Amino acid sequence: MSFFVYIIQSEKDQRFYIGSTGNLEERLKKHNCNGVKSTKFRGPWRLVYKEFFKTRIEATKREKEMKSYKGGNAFKKLIVKD
């Protein structure tokens, strides 16, 4: 099985959400159907970044690392498109 760490952005208020999942397509559907408590009523959401991992442990570790960036330069480098 594969795992993803992802960043989505609210089209409503431009805020970001960082998460991890084993099924990215289904998770995005949940975000956009108000099925995730922490993102409810802030959608629609669009995927702005994703990373692939072989294990849940790796994905969880990377998710925590990305959340520690708190919108700083390291975070901005992830979401800025060249």
Secondary structure in CASP SS format (residue, H / E / C, confidence):
PFRMAT SS
TARGET T0000
AUTHOR 0000-0000-0000
METHOD secondary structure of the structure
MODEL  1
M C 1.00
S C 1.00
F E 1.00
F E 1.00
V E 1.00
Y E 1.00
I E 1.00
I E 1.00
Q E 1.00
S E 1.00
E C 1.00
K C 1.00
D C 1.00
Q C 1.00
R C 1.00
F E 1.00
Y E 1.00
I E 1.00
G E 1.00
S E 1.00
T E 1.00
G C 1.00
N C 1.00
L H 1.00
E H 1.00
E H 1.00
R H 1.00
L H 1.00
K H 1.00
K H 1.00
H H 1.00
N H 1.00
C C 1.00
N C 1.00
G C 1.00
V C 1.00
K H 1.00
S H 1.00
T H 1.00
K C 1.00
F C 1.00
R C 1.00
G C 1.00
P C 1.00
W E 1.00
R E 1.00
L E 1.00
V E 1.00
Y E 1.00
K E 1.00
E E 1.00
F E 1.00
F E 1.00
K C 1.00
T C 1.00
R H 1.00
I H 1.00
E H 1.00
A H 1.00
T H 1.00
K H 1.00
R H 1.00
E H 1.00
K H 1.00
E H 1.00
M H 1.00
K H 1.00
S H 1.00
Y C 1.00
K C 1.00
G C 1.00
G C 1.00
N H 1.00
A H 1.00
F H 1.00
K H 1.00
K H 1.00
L H 1.00
I H 1.00
V C 1.00
K C 1.00
D C 1.00
END
